[in-house]
Amino acid sequence: MSSPLSVQLDMQAFCEETQLPVAFVIEIVEHGILEPQGRSPEAWRFGNEAPGIARRAVKLHRELELEWEGVALALDLLEEVQVLRAENQMLRQRLGRFVHD
């Protein structure tokens, strides 16, 4: 089984992909919403999941008028809900093997 392809986007490619200005991306990183590799914006490299996270963050920021701290919290909570749902589904499947209707 092969591992998924990992693509690293530099700042320019990331901004083009997400249609966000550099200043916006820097602000999102400063609030811990994105964690690129590299020490400075010029050296930053963003992974496969980063564009999706950035789009969700901007949507929460604009549509719900949340401050970036609120966006970071909302994204953390949404991720936790997703993990819990997956765990719940797995446990239901396991339980289904032992319980017959």
Secondary structure, DSSP 4 states (H G I P E B T S, - for coil): -PPPP---EEHHHHHHHHT--HHHHHHHHHTTS---BSSSTTT-EE-TTHHHHHHHHHHHHHHS---HHHHHHHHHHHHHHHHHHHHHHHHHHHHHTT---
